[in-house]
Every structure is written in C-alpha cells, then in structure tokens.
Amino acid sequence: MTHPHIKTRLEEAIWIVTIDRPAKRNALTPEMIEALSAAVREADDQPEVRAVIVNAEGPVFSAGIDLGALAESMMAAGMRNPARWLRRLADRLQDALHTIEATEVPVIGAMQGNVMGLGLELALAFDLRVATEDCQLSIPEARVGLVADVGGTTRLARTVGSSRAKDMLLTARSVGAEEAHRWGLVNRVVPAGSEMTAAMTLAREIGANAPLAVGLAKLIVDQGDGVPKHTQMAIERWAQSQLITTADVAEAMQAFVEKRPPKFKGT
C-alpha cells in the first residue's frame, strides 16, 4: 500500500518512514495511517534492516486526525448508523497501530513541535520516542466531547500509569517534553532540529546488537504485559532456548575471544 504523503527510504540499515504533509500540519487520514502501518511492517521483510524511524516533515510531527477528511467520510457514509460507522473506523485504525506495535524490528519515533490526538496515539505504538525540547504532547479529545479510541487511553495508561494518563485525558492539557520524559512517555529529549540525528544514533545503537535477540526482547516485554509473572518468565525461558543455538550467539562468543566487534547476521 502506498500513499503520496507517506515516504520511505533505507539509510544504512535503518528503514525511515516519513509523514510528508506539512501544509496540513501532518494531519492524518485513515488511509495515511494504514499506509504508514504497511510501510513500517515492510521492515520485517528486509533482513538487513535493524531499526525503523518514523519522522515527519515540517515544524509539527502531527496535529492529529484530519477533521475535514473525517467529516467527508461521515457524509459519504450517509450516517444512517453513525455509531456503527465510528466503531468500524476505530477498528481499522486500531488494527493499523497494532501492526506497527507487532513489528519485530524496533520502531523509533522522531518527534517535533506538536504531537496531538491521533498523532500521539500513533507515537504510543512505537517502541521508543525521541522528542525535541519544544515538543508538546496532548490528547485533546475531551474538549470536543470524545475520547481517544485508537489506543490513546489504553496505551497511554500502560506507558505512564493510570493517574498520569487521567491527568492528560481529563484535562486535555499539553505535556511538555521534559515532563513527558520524567513520566516515561518519551525516552530522549533533544534540542530543536536534532530529533532525526538523535533517532539515528539510537537506531545505530540498537543495530549494533544481535537482531534476533532484540526482536525477542521486544516480544517478551510486549507479550508479557499484563500476564502473570511466572507466565512471562516462561516466555523468557522459551526465547533463550531459541537463541542459544543461533549463529549470532556463536559469533558473539568468537568475537569476544578475538577481541573484536561481532558481526551479526540475524541467523
């Protein structure tokens, strides 16, 4: 699936997916979200890719959902059953973000300016988030009588805890980058204009490690969320039993003996 406002490129071993709609403050349509999701998932089909970065052109990462496109879609649907129409739309968008979250290659967001509504729900599906010092993150749906229905309540609470999630959701206020960093909502805060440089540095750091181990570590954390402790520890044992016989483990041991950096191949 392709879209004129979603661009991709491979740089080194990093798959870069760019939201390219700065004239509309990178407002997101359902089609853009689905195309972005498909573009991110392409990383799993490219063995050389070690990390994904999602970034955006212009001064704003995303102003959220494109309300004009949403209104047009509502009118086109005829609105005979608006509740059903909305549930189906939310289901489409949730599926797209689930796909991003389930991508085995780590996904990093490089964010600047405003990250609002659907834009923050998108960012919450990433594994790691880099934000500029001037970044403002918000879920303002309560101001228009709605709730965040694409994981904004669910993923936000699981990321920062229920009390802090309620602080954002009930007040609809913006949270600055430093506060977001203290909460664990973002992983790095960097000077304005340096978000891609910082994201690339982070991606290279991840890429220096064994890709199978990185992917399974991500899976253990994600799949273990909410399950009993002993169940998650069983997943750990299973993962380790799969990794111990890989060529990458043998390469790491050989590199240690030879006092050189390992050259991992993901096998």
Secondary structure as the mmCIF struct_conf table of DSSP 4:
data_model
#
loop_
_struct_conf.conf_type_id
_struct_conf.id
_struct_conf.beg_label_comp_id
_struct_conf.beg_label_asym_id
_struct_conf.beg_label_seq_id
_struct_conf.end_label_comp_id
_struct_conf.end_label_asym_id
_struct_conf.end_label_seq_id
STRN STRN1 HIS A 3 HIS A 3
TURN_TY1_P TURN_TY1_P1 PRO A 4 HIS A 5
STRN STRN2 ILE A 6 GLU A 11
TURN_TY1_P TURN_TY1_P2 GLU A 12 ALA A 13
STRN STRN3 ILE A 14 ILE A 19
HELX_RH_3T_P HELX_RH_3T_P1 PRO A 22 LYS A 24
TURN_TY1_P TURN_TY1_P3 ARG A 25 ASN A 26
STRN STRN4 LEU A 28 LEU A 28
HELX_RH_AL_P HELX_RH_AL_P1 PRO A 30 ARG A 41
HELX_RH_3T_P HELX_RH_3T_P2 GLU A 42 ASP A 45
TURN_TY1_P TURN_TY1_P4 PRO A 47 GLU A 48
STRN STRN5 ALA A 51 ALA A 56
BEND BEND1 GLU A 57 PRO A 59
BEND BEND2 PHE A 61 PHE A 61
STRN STRN6 SER A 62 SER A 62
STRN STRN7 ILE A 65 ILE A 65
HELX_RH_AL_P HELX_RH_AL_P2 LEU A 67 ALA A 76
TURN_TY1_P TURN_TY1_P5 ALA A 77 MET A 79
BEND BEND3 ARG A 80 ASN A 81
HELX_RH_AL_P HELX_RH_AL_P3 PRO A 82 ALA A 102
BEND BEND4 GLU A 104 VAL A 105
STRN STRN8 VAL A 107 MET A 111
BEND BEND5 GLY A 113 GLY A 113
STRN STRN9 ASN A 114 MET A 116
TURN_TY1_P TURN_TY1_P6 GLY A 117 GLY A 117
HELX_RH_AL_P HELX_RH_AL_P4 LEU A 118 LEU A 124
TURN_TY1_P TURN_TY1_P7 ALA A 125 ALA A 125
BEND BEND6 PHE A 126 ASP A 127
STRN STRN10 LEU A 128 THR A 132
TURN_TY1_P TURN_TY1_P8 GLU A 133 ASP A 134
STRN STRN11 GLN A 136 SER A 138
HELX_RH_3T_P HELX_RH_3T_P3 GLU A 141 VAL A 144
TURN_TY1_P TURN_TY1_P9 GLY A 145 GLY A 145
TURN_TY1_P TURN_TY1_P10 ASP A 149 THR A 153
HELX_RH_AL_P HELX_RH_AL_P5 THR A 154 VAL A 160
HELX_RH_AL_P HELX_RH_AL_P6 SER A 162 THR A 171
STRN STRN12 VAL A 175 GLY A 176
HELX_RH_AL_P HELX_RH_AL_P7 ALA A 177 TRP A 183
TURN_TY1_P TURN_TY1_P11 GLY A 184 GLY A 184
BEND BEND7 LEU A 185 LEU A 185
BEND BEND8 ASN A 187 ASN A 187
STRN STRN13 ARG A 188 VAL A 190
TURN_TY1_P TURN_TY1_P12 ALA A 192 GLY A 193
HELX_RH_AL_P HELX_RH_AL_P8 GLU A 195 GLY A 207
TURN_TY1_P TURN_TY1_P13 ALA A 208 ALA A 208
BEND BEND9 ASN A 209 ASN A 209
HELX_RH_AL_P HELX_RH_AL_P9 PRO A 211 GLY A 224
TURN_TY1_P TURN_TY1_P14 ASP A 225 GLY A 226
BEND BEND10 VAL A 227 VAL A 227
HELX_RH_AL_P HELX_RH_AL_P10 LYS A 229 LEU A 243
TURN_TY1_P TURN_TY1_P15 ILE A 244 THR A 245
BEND BEND11 THR A 246 THR A 246
HELX_RH_AL_P HELX_RH_AL_P11 ALA A 247 GLU A 258
TURN_TY1_P TURN_TY1_P16 LYS A 259 LYS A 259
BEND BEND12 ARG A 260 ARG A 260
#
